[in-house]
């Protein structure tokens, strides 16, 4: 796994970091470089090690082995309150008895910042998260999205070098979550600090991130831009976890690709054609029969049983196709055609 060249300083560096809980290897020899000012996402299913890595950065956990550096300084044994880091949690962790202003200003009060300066910075934060005028309310008087913004304002008011976000949008409904994805990225651009975002939601990671680390069983399987991760997956896990991929292997790989191995192609990259359609020289093809048609409004998914064995998913956008026309394709013999460049050979980690 290579780290891209980057002129910005490294904000967080993991070198062979491990965290074991008895026999459980929650984090297993992870190497990672996160750059200053980057929106970096740790993506993976529950138990993959991403949250443990976040807690290691925050100082809530200590590594079993390896080195963690923040801006070049080793932080092993450094307590959380001495790290220039703040965290936004999924449950917001706001004080219910305090006003919004006091919640946001809490870190400044601990540092004994004078009240006029606290008030000025609270108002500045409320403007930034688009909640001016709510400073006298209590958390119970706010919606989930508003409480999320307040938690973000409280975390940013001390101007930390790194902001950690532990699945902060998980409690929101879909529409609000999508809105907050856009707003979070805009806020990160404005403040310019390093955001490290933990999520199991691939859409969140693809929407907001400059780069993504995909975690599986305590290891990082791939690091790259959203386009790298989606268009050029390196392992079967990444291909299957981020989006939907067709896996071509064994006899089908030998017949269709011309060599042994495991290959992936995204469903939207495949074109449905007539059974006798000509195949361009820069493409692969597979013949089969449409077994199932799933009409989804914006697009239609076709499940095609291949003559060589196995099955491929094909997704086509419904530009001029009605549900009746789409469903009538079931049982049709077809030729599937896709560009060779859209076929990725995969390797087990």
C-alpha positions as CSV (number, residue, x, y, z in Angstrom):
1,X,0.0,0.0,0.0
2,X,1.5,3.3,-1.0
3,X,1.1,6.8,0.4
4,X,0.5,9.5,-2.3
5,X,3.0,12.3,-2.5
6,X,1.6,15.4,-0.9
7,X,3.2,18.8,-0.1
8,X,1.1,19.3,3.0
9,X,2.4,18.1,6.4
10,X,1.2,14.8,7.8
11,X,-1.3,15.5,10.6
12,X,-1.7,11.9,11.8
13,X,0.8,9.1,11.2
14,X,0.2,5.4,12.1
15,X,3.2,3.1,11.8
16,X,2.5,-0.6,12.3
17,X,-0.1,0.3,14.9
18,X,-1.9,-2.6,16.7
19,X,-4.5,-2.7,19.4
20,X,-5.4,-6.0,20.9
21,X,-8.1,-6.9,23.5
22,X,-7.0,-10.3,24.7
23,X,-7.1,-12.6,21.6
24,X,-9.0,-10.0,19.6
25,X,-6.9,-8.0,17.1
26,X,-9.1,-4.9,16.8
27,X,-6.4,-3.1,14.9
28,X,-3.8,-5.2,13.3
29,X,-0.5,-3.5,12.2
30,X,-2.0,-0.5,10.4
31,X,0.1,2.0,8.4
32,X,-1.7,5.3,7.7
33,X,-0.8,8.9,6.8
34,X,-3.5,11.6,7.1
35,X,-2.5,15.0,5.7
36,X,-3.1,18.5,7.2
37,X,-6.4,20.0,6.1
38,X,-7.7,16.7,4.6
39,X,-11.2,15.3,5.0
40,X,-10.3,11.7,5.6
41,X,-12.8,8.9,6.1
42,X,-12.4,5.6,7.8
43,X,-14.9,3.3,6.2
44,X,-15.9,-0.2,7.2
45,X,-18.4,-2.5,8.8
46,X,-18.9,-2.9,12.6
47,X,-15.9,-4.5,14.2
48,X,-13.5,-3.6,11.3
49,X,-11.2,-1.5,13.6
50,X,-12.1,2.0,12.3
51,X,-13.6,3.3,15.6
52,X,-10.7,1.8,17.6
53,X,-8.3,3.8,15.3
54,X,-10.3,7.0,16.1
55,X,-10.0,6.3,19.8
56,X,-6.3,5.7,19.5
57,X,-5.9,9.1,17.8
58,X,-8.0,10.8,20.5
59,X,-6.1,9.1,23.3
60,X,-9.0,7.2,24.7
61,X,-7.1,4.0,23.9
62,X,-3.4,3.3,23.8
63,X,-1.7,1.1,21.2
64,X,-0.5,-2.4,22.0
65,X,2.3,-1.9,19.5
66,X,3.4,0.6,16.9
67,X,3.8,4.4,16.8
68,X,1.2,7.2,16.5
69,X,2.4,10.7,15.7
70,X,0.4,14.0,15.6
71,X,2.2,16.5,13.5
72,X,5.5,14.7,13.9
73,X,5.2,14.2,17.7
74,X,4.8,10.8,19.3
75,X,1.7,10.8,21.4
76,X,2.0,7.4,23.2
77,X,0.9,8.0,26.8
78,X,-0.2,11.6,26.1
79,X,-3.7,12.0,27.7
80,X,-6.6,13.2,25.6
81,X,-6.9,16.7,27.1
82,X,-3.3,17.4,26.1
83,X,-3.8,16.5,22.4
84,X,-4.9,19.3,20.1
85,X,-7.9,17.3,19.1
86,X,-11.7,17.4,19.6
87,X,-14.4,14.7,19.0
88,X,-18.0,14.9,17.8
89,X,-19.9,11.8,18.9
90,X,-23.0,10.2,17.4
91,X,-25.1,11.0,20.4
92,X,-23.9,14.7,20.4
93,X,-23.0,14.5,24.2
94,X,-24.6,18.0,24.9
95,X,-25.2,19.0,28.5
96,X,-29.1,19.0,28.8
97,X,-29.2,21.6,31.6
98,X,-27.0,24.1,29.9
99,X,-28.1,26.7,27.3
100,X,-26.8,26.3,23.7
101,X,-24.3,29.2,24.3
102,X,-22.9,27.5,27.4
103,X,-22.7,24.2,25.7
104,X,-20.7,25.7,22.9
105,X,-18.5,27.8,25.2
106,X,-17.8,25.0,27.7
107,X,-14.2,24.4,26.5
108,X,-13.5,28.2,26.7
109,X,-15.0,28.3,30.2
110,X,-12.6,25.5,31.3
111,X,-9.7,27.6,29.9
112,X,-11.1,30.6,31.8
113,X,-11.5,32.7,28.6
114,X,-13.2,36.1,29.5
115,X,-16.9,36.2,28.9
116,X,-16.9,38.9,26.2
117,X,-14.5,36.8,24.1
118,X,-16.5,33.7,24.8
119,X,-19.7,35.4,23.6
120,X,-18.0,36.7,20.5
121,X,-16.7,33.2,19.6
122,X,-20.0,31.5,20.3
123,X,-21.8,33.9,18.0
124,X,-19.1,33.3,15.4
125,X,-19.7,29.5,15.7
126,X,-23.4,29.8,15.5
127,X,-23.2,31.8,12.3
128,X,-20.8,29.3,10.8
129,X,-23.2,26.4,11.5
130,X,-26.2,28.5,10.4
131,X,-27.9,28.7,13.7
132,X,-27.8,32.3,14.7
133,X,-30.1,33.4,17.6
134,X,-30.6,30.1,19.4
135,X,-28.0,30.7,22.1
136,X,-30.5,30.9,24.9
137,X,-32.3,27.6,24.1
138,X,-31.7,24.2,25.6
139,X,-30.7,21.1,23.7
140,X,-34.2,19.6,24.2
141,X,-35.7,22.4,22.2
142,X,-33.7,21.6,19.1
143,X,-34.1,19.1,16.3
144,X,-31.6,16.3,15.7
145,X,-29.9,18.2,12.9
146,X,-29.7,21.4,15.0
147,X,-28.1,19.4,17.9
148,X,-25.6,18.0,15.5
149,X,-24.6,21.5,14.4
150,X,-24.3,22.6,18.0
151,X,-22.0,19.7,18.8
152,X,-19.9,20.6,15.8
153,X,-19.7,24.2,16.9
154,X,-18.6,23.2,20.4
155,X,-15.9,21.0,19.0
156,X,-14.6,23.7,16.7
157,X,-14.7,26.7,19.0
158,X,-11.2,25.8,20.5
159,X,-9.7,25.7,17.0
160,X,-8.3,22.1,17.3
161,X,-5.8,20.9,14.7
162,X,-7.7,17.7,14.2
163,X,-11.5,17.1,14.5
164,X,-12.6,13.5,14.9
165,X,-16.2,12.6,13.9
166,X,-17.5,9.2,15.2
167,X,-20.5,8.4,12.9
168,X,-22.0,11.8,13.7
169,X,-24.8,11.5,11.2
170,X,-26.0,8.0,12.1
171,X,-29.0,9.2,14.2
172,X,-30.4,11.5,11.5
173,X,-33.1,10.6,8.9
174,X,-32.0,10.1,5.3
175,X,-32.9,13.5,3.9
176,X,-31.2,15.4,6.8
177,X,-28.2,13.1,6.7
178,X,-27.7,13.9,3.0
179,X,-28.0,17.7,3.7
180,X,-25.5,17.5,6.6
181,X,-23.0,15.6,4.4
182,X,-22.9,18.7,2.1
183,X,-22.8,21.1,5.0
184,X,-20.0,19.3,6.9
185,X,-17.8,19.4,3.8
186,X,-18.5,23.1,3.4
187,X,-17.7,23.8,7.0
188,X,-14.5,21.8,6.7
189,X,-13.5,23.9,3.7
190,X,-14.1,27.1,5.6
191,X,-12.2,26.2,8.8
192,X,-9.4,24.3,6.9
193,X,-8.6,21.8,9.6
194,X,-8.1,18.1,9.4
195,X,-11.4,16.1,9.7
196,X,-11.2,12.4,10.4
197,X,-14.6,10.8,9.8
198,X,-15.6,7.3,10.9
199,X,-18.6,5.7,9.1
200,X,-20.0,2.4,7.8
201,X,-22.0,4.3,5.2
202,X,-20.3,4.2,1.8
203,X,-22.4,7.1,0.4
204,X,-21.2,9.4,3.3
205,X,-17.6,8.5,2.6
206,X,-17.8,8.9,-1.2
207,X,-19.7,12.2,-0.9
208,X,-17.5,14.0,1.6
209,X,-14.0,12.6,1.6
210,X,-10.7,13.7,0.0
211,X,-9.4,10.2,0.7
212,X,-10.9,7.0,2.2
213,X,-9.3,4.1,4.1
214,X,-11.4,1.0,3.8
215,X,-11.1,-1.2,7.0
216,X,-11.8,-4.9,7.3
217,X,-11.0,-7.2,10.2
218,X,-8.6,-4.7,11.8
219,X,-6.6,-4.0,8.6
220,X,-6.7,-1.3,6.0
221,X,-7.4,-3.0,2.6
222,X,-7.2,0.1,0.5
223,X,-6.6,3.9,0.7
224,X,-7.5,6.3,-2.1
225,X,-9.7,9.0,-3.4
226,X,-13.4,8.2,-3.7
227,X,-12.9,7.6,-7.4
228,X,-10.0,5.3,-6.7
229,X,-12.0,3.2,-4.2
230,X,-15.1,3.0,-6.4
231,X,-13.6,2.7,-9.9
232,X,-10.4,0.8,-9.0
233,X,-11.0,-1.5,-6.1
234,X,-8.0,-3.7,-5.2
235,X,-9.5,-6.5,-3.2
236,X,-12.7,-8.6,-3.2
237,X,-13.8,-6.9,0.0
238,X,-13.5,-3.4,-1.2
239,X,-15.2,-4.2,-4.5
240,X,-18.1,-5.8,-2.6
241,X,-18.4,-3.3,0.3
242,X,-18.2,-0.1,-1.6
243,X,-21.1,-0.2,-4.0
244,X,-22.1,-3.3,-5.9
245,X,-19.7,-5.3,-8.0
246,X,-20.0,-8.4,-10.2
247,X,-17.3,-10.9,-9.4
248,X,-16.0,-13.0,-12.3
249,X,-13.9,-16.0,-11.3
250,X,-13.0,-19.6,-12.0
251,X,-14.3,-21.0,-15.3
252,X,-16.2,-17.8,-16.1
253,X,-13.0,-15.7,-15.8
254,X,-11.1,-18.1,-18.0
255,X,-13.9,-18.1,-20.6
256,X,-14.8,-14.3,-20.6
257,X,-11.5,-12.6,-19.6
258,X,-9.1,-15.2,-21.0
259,X,-7.1,-15.8,-17.8
260,X,-7.5,-17.2,-14.3
261,X,-8.1,-15.0,-11.3
262,X,-10.9,-12.9,-9.7
263,X,-12.2,-9.9,-11.6
264,X,-14.8,-7.2,-10.8
265,X,-17.0,-5.1,-13.0
266,X,-19.6,-2.6,-11.8
267,X,-23.2,-3.2,-13.0
268,X,-23.6,0.2,-14.5
269,X,-20.5,-0.3,-16.7
270,X,-22.2,-3.2,-18.6
271,X,-24.4,-2.7,-21.7
272,X,-27.3,-4.9,-22.6
273,X,-27.3,-5.7,-26.3
274,X,-29.0,-8.1,-28.7
275,X,-27.7,-11.7,-28.6
276,X,-25.9,-11.3,-32.0
277,X,-24.5,-7.8,-31.3
278,X,-20.9,-7.1,-32.6
279,X,-18.3,-6.8,-29.8
280,X,-15.7,-3.9,-30.2
281,X,-12.1,-5.0,-29.9
282,X,-11.6,-3.0,-26.6
283,X,-14.5,-4.9,-24.9
284,X,-15.4,-8.1,-23.2
285,X,-18.7,-9.8,-23.6
286,X,-20.9,-12.5,-22.1
287,X,-24.0,-14.2,-23.5
288,X,-26.9,-15.1,-21.3
289,X,-30.6,-14.9,-20.5
290,X,-32.3,-12.2,-18.4
291,X,-33.6,-14.1,-15.3
292,X,-35.0,-11.3,-13.3
293,X,-36.0,-7.6,-13.9
294,X,-36.1,-5.2,-10.9
295,X,-37.6,-1.8,-11.8
296,X,-36.4,0.9,-9.4
297,X,-37.8,4.1,-11.0
298,X,-34.6,6.0,-11.7
299,X,-33.0,2.8,-13.1
300,X,-33.6,-0.9,-13.7
301,X,-31.6,-3.8,-12.5
302,X,-31.3,-6.9,-14.7
303,X,-30.0,-10.3,-13.3
304,X,-28.6,-12.2,-16.2
305,X,-27.8,-15.9,-16.1
306,X,-24.6,-16.6,-18.1
307,X,-24.2,-19.4,-20.6
308,X,-20.7,-20.1,-19.1
309,X,-22.2,-20.3,-15.6
310,X,-22.8,-17.7,-12.9
311,X,-24.7,-14.5,-13.1
312,X,-24.1,-10.8,-13.7
313,X,-26.0,-7.7,-12.5
314,X,-26.6,-5.0,-15.0
315,X,-28.0,-1.6,-14.1
316,X,-29.4,0.8,-16.8
317,X,-30.8,4.3,-16.2
318,X,-34.4,4.6,-17.3
319,X,-33.9,7.3,-19.9
320,X,-36.9,6.3,-22.0
321,X,-38.0,3.0,-20.6
322,X,-41.3,2.4,-18.8
323,X,-41.7,-0.2,-16.1
324,X,-43.8,-2.3,-18.5
325,X,-41.1,-2.2,-21.2
326,X,-38.4,-3.1,-18.6
327,X,-40.3,-6.0,-17.1
328,X,-41.1,-7.4,-20.6
329,X,-37.3,-8.1,-21.0
330,X,-37.5,-11.1,-18.6
331,X,-36.5,-14.3,-20.4
332,X,-34.8,-12.5,-23.3
333,X,-31.4,-13.8,-24.6
334,X,-28.9,-11.0,-24.5
335,X,-25.2,-10.2,-25.0
336,X,-23.5,-8.2,-22.2
337,X,-20.7,-5.9,-23.4
338,X,-18.3,-3.8,-21.2
339,X,-15.0,-2.1,-21.8
340,X,-11.9,-4.0,-20.8
341,X,-10.7,-0.9,-18.9
342,X,-13.7,-1.3,-16.5
343,X,-12.6,-4.8,-15.5
344,X,-10.5,-4.9,-12.3
345,X,-8.4,-7.8,-11.3
346,X,-8.7,-8.3,-7.5
347,X,-6.1,-9.6,-5.0
348,X,-6.7,-11.1,-1.5
349,X,-5.0,-9.1,1.3
